[in-house]
Amino acid sequence: MAWIGISDHAGGCFAGQGLTSRQQQTAPIPSDMLMPRGTLLLETRLSPEGRPQTLLAFNRSHPWPGSFTLQALPDGGIVLVEAQGDDMRHVTLPLEPDGRLDVLRLTYAWDAPARWAQLSVERPEADTPVFAEPHSPHPLLMSDAQIISTDPRRRTVDRDVLFFALSESVEPVGPMPGLTGAVPIATPQGDVPVRDVKRGDLVVTHDGEVVPVLQVVKRVVPAKGNLRPVHLRAPYFGLRRDILVAPQQRLVIGGSEVEYLFGREAVLVPAQHLVNGVSALHGDGPDFVTYHHLLLPGHEVVMAAGCPLESLYVGRLRRRPEALARSVLAPFDRSRLPEHAKPVWPILKPFEAITLAMNRAA
């Protein structure tokens, strides 16, 4: 898998050989070079005015006419239209509006030789994507990918778009790993960086039990928007050292404040809701980050440098073969995947997490 383009309102970059090699594109791209398969990943906020949004659009006339438009409608629907010459493809993905101005993650993936494509929408705090499948997608020109990524004069991008990126592979959607590679995980032999943990290894849970690792997953994603790492600082959250995690990675937080505010022994809090400039900050670094995670039998809580963190939660994904095939777990034997019950602890909403953080700081 290779990310070849990334852009936001501050600028963009492109490299046909892959941006993770840290080399910018220098040689000209042949005008008829195709991307037969790939992925467009885009994060946006919904319009606070309830207006229609042209999230991303471009047109070309050479070497043949073509266009691409991705729109968000006021009623919550997402519309994709792409054309080559007079041949147009169109799909609408209904999306129930809920009155919130959440960030949406849109993923358009295509495989033209297989005559397959999918448009999906995820709310980063939710566990279940929504899908629609356009018919017989056209391949994208590599020169189009370069223009979209680097030339703001030849594209339209809505002001509420946080960023977008292009990959030359079909990228997964669904459960996201949430730990950067250096995060230390407690094992019977001591702390081990999560990038070095393997299937079959044993880890020590929050309750002191020892459980086997069923699978290890990892994924390279843009380090922007709701994928930008969160820097958790020691000694907060029980940490013995600083760690970097994904924004959606949930911490298990307990204590007297939690019992007083929420009437529960512990709660789950996404790392992004803890960012306050002191105990948790937005991480800095390269444009891309590799996240890892551990799939455990019962969705146990792992210990990362003294901080209890949720392991990869997959729910009953194995019962939904189509969704499983689109996920980071697709390479694994479906019959050997676990089913996870609903988390024991409640997941705090953003305003609840802010209340907890303010109460702890007082």
N, C-alpha and C positions, 0 to 999 in steps of 0.2 A: 504494500500500500504506500502511496506517495502523495502528499499534499503539494500541489504545484502553484497555487495562487492564494493570496489572502489580502483582504482589503478592509479598511474602515474609513471614516471621514477624515482621518489624519493622513491617509496615503495607503499605498498597496505595493506588493511585490509579486513577482512571478518567476518561476524557473521550471522549464519543461522536464528537467531531470529530477526534480523534487527539491522543495525548499529546505527540507531537513538536512540537505547536504551543505546548506549555508552558502550556496552559490547563486548569484543572480543570473537571469537569462541574458546572454550577450549575443549569441548567433541569431540571425533572423529565422523565423519559423516559416516553413513553406505554407503558402496560402491555402493549400488543399489538404494539409495534414489533419487527420481526424482523431478525435477521442471517441472510440467506439463505446466505451463505458466510463463511468465516473460518477461523482457526487458533487452537488452544490449544497453546502451547509450554510444556513443564514439564521442569525438571531435578531429579533426585532421586538420592540415594545408596540403594543396596540395603541392606536391613536387616542389620546385623551379627549379629542373633539368628536370622536365617532365618525371621522371622515374615511373615505376609501383611501387606501395607501398603495401606491405603486412601489413595491418593495425593491424590485430590481427589474430593469428593462434595457434592452439594446436592440439595434437594427443594423443590418449590413446589406450591402448590394453586391459585393465581390467576394469570392469568385462566383457566387450565386446568391440570390436574395434569401434572407433569413431573418428571424426575429425570435426573441424570448421575452416573456413578461410574467412576473410573479406578483400577484396582487392580494391584498387583504381587504375584505369587504366589511362594511359597518355592521352587518348582521353576524359577523364571526367567521364567515367562510373564507377559504383560501382558493384562489383561482390561478392555474398555470396554463399558459398558452405558448406553444413553440411551433415554429413553421420553417420549412425549407421550400423555397419557391411558393407554389400554390398549395402545397400539401401541409395542412395545419393539424396539430394535435392539441387537445383541450381537455382539462380535467378540473372539476370542482370538488374540494374537500370540505364538507360541512363541519362547522366547529361551533359548539354551543358557547355563546358569550356568557360570562359569569359576573360581569360588572367590575372585574378587577383589571388593572393595567399591568398584568403580568408580562414577563418576557416569554415569547414563543420561540422555539427552535424548529425551523423548517428544514427538512432534508429532501432534496430531489435526487434520486439515484436512477441511473439508466444503464442498460446493457442492450445496445442496438442489435448486435448479432443474435441475441437470444429473444429479441422482440419483447423485452420486459422493461418496465419502469415502475417506480413507486414514489409517491409524494407522502410524506409523513409530517405530523405536527406533534411536538412534545412540549409540555410545560415542564421546565427543569425540576420543579418540586414534586411532580407526579411520577408514577411508576409505569403508566400505560400509554404508549403512543397511539395516535389515530392515523389510519392509512387510507390511501386511495391509489389505484393503479391505472395510469394512463396506458393507452394501447400503442404498440409499435413505435417507440420513441425514435427520433432522429439522433444520429451522433452529433457531437459538438465539435466545431472546428477548434483546433488548438490555438489558432490565432484569435478566435473569439474569447477563449479563456484568458489569453494575455490581455486583450482589450478590456474585458470586464474587470480584471484584477488591477490594472495599472492606469487606465485612461479615463478619468472622470468626465472628459468632454464628450465621450462617445457612449455613455451609459446614463441611466437614471437610477438614483438610489434615494429612497425616502429618508428624511431626517431622523426618523425613529429607529432606523436599522443600526444595530450595534456593530456588527461585522458580518462578513461572509467569506467563505473559503471554498476552494475547488480541489478535489482529489481525482486522480486518474483511476481510482478503484471504487467499487461499490462499498461504501462505509456502513457499518452496522448502526442500528438504532435500538433503543430499549435500555436495559440495565447498563449503567455506566460504572466502570472501576473508578476508585476515588483516592488512591494513595500514590504519591510519587515514589520512585524507586528506592530512595534512601530511607524511607520511613521504617524504623525498627519494630519488628513484631516479636512478641514474647513466645519463646519455644522452650521445651524442657532443657535445651542446651544453652539457653540464653537468648539475647536479642539477635535477630537476623534481619537484614534489610529485606523488605518485601520482594524486591526484584530477584533475590536469591532463593526464595521459598519455592519448593516444587511440589507437584502433585504427590500425595502420599506422606508428605512431611507432617509432623505433629506440631500443633500450636497450643498455647495456654490461653484459656478464655478468661473473661472478667470474673467468673465464679471459681476460678482455679482448676477447672476441668481441663483435660488434655483431649483434643479431638483431631481427627485427620483432615487434611486438606483434600477436598474432592477434585478441585480444578483450580488452576491459576489463570487469570485472564489479564490482558493488558491491551491498551489502545492508545495510539498517538492522535492527539486532537489539537486544534488551535488553542493557544493560551490566552484567549480573549473572551470578553463578555462573561456569560455564566459558565465558562470553562476555564477561566483564569484561576490559577491556584490561590489558595488562602494560606497565609503564613500564620500558624498558631505558635505562640511564644510561651516558653517555659518561664516561670513555674506555674503559669495558669493552666487550668483544666487537668491538673495533676501531672503535667509534663515534666520530664527530667531534661529534655532538650527540645529545641525548636523543630517543628516538622511542617511540611507542605502537603496540603490535601486539596482535593477538588472541592468546589463550592458546595456541591450537593452531598458531600460526605457527611454523614450524621454522627455526632458525638453523643454518648450517653452521659447525661449530666444529672447528678443527684444532689442531695444535701437539704438542709433545713429550709432554704429559700424555695426550693422546688416543692417540698411538701406543703409549705405555707401557701404558695401561689397557685399550685395546680392540684393539690391533694393527692399526689402520686409520689412513690419512692424515687422515681427517676423519669426523665423525659429524653426524647431524641431531638437534637437540634442540628439542622444543616449548618455547616461551617460558615456559609456566606452570611447568615443572620447574626453571626458573632463578631463580624468585623466592626471594630470601634476605634482603631488607630493605636490601641495599647496592647491588649491581649491577643488580638487577631488583626492582621493587616492583609491587604491585597498583595500577592506575591509579584515580584519582578523577575524578568528573565527572558529567554528566547520566545519567539512567536509560537512555538509548538512545545507541548509537554506530553510525556508518556505517563499514563496512569495505570496502576496495577491494582488487583484485588484478589481476595481469596474466597472461594466458594466452599462453605462449610455445611455439614449435614443439617443442622437445625437453625441456621442463621444466627449462630452464636456471636457474642461480642468479643473482639480481639483486643489485646493490650498493645498500644503503640507508644513506646517511650513513657509508659505509665498512664497514658490516657486511654480510656475505654472507647473504642470505635466500632461502629456497626460493620459486620462483614457484608459481603455482596448479597443483596436481597433479590430473589428471583420470583417470589410468590409461587403461582401455579403456571409459570411460563411453559413448562413441559407439556401441559395440556392444550397448548395453542401452537400447533406445528408451524403455521405460517409465520406467526410472530417470532417463534424460536429461530426459524431459518433466517430471519432478518437481524438477529441479535449477535452480540459478541460470543454467545454460547453455541452458535451454529456448528462449529467443528466437532462438538462433543456428542457422545452417544446419548440420545434422548432418554433411553431407558435407565441410564445411570445418574441422571440429574435428580436432585432432591426437590421436594415441594416445601415451601416455607409458609407457615401460618402468618397471619397478620401480626406485626410487631407487638410485643407485650406492652411496650411503653408508647404513650401518645407522641406524635410528631408535632412539635410546636409550630404554630403559624408565625409569620414574620413579626407581627406586633407583640406576640407573646414572648418571642425570643428577645426582642428589644427590652421588654419589661423586665425579664429575668436578668439581662445584662446590666441594666440600670440599677436594679436592686442590689446586685452583687457589688457594683462599684460604689454604692452609697456608704 
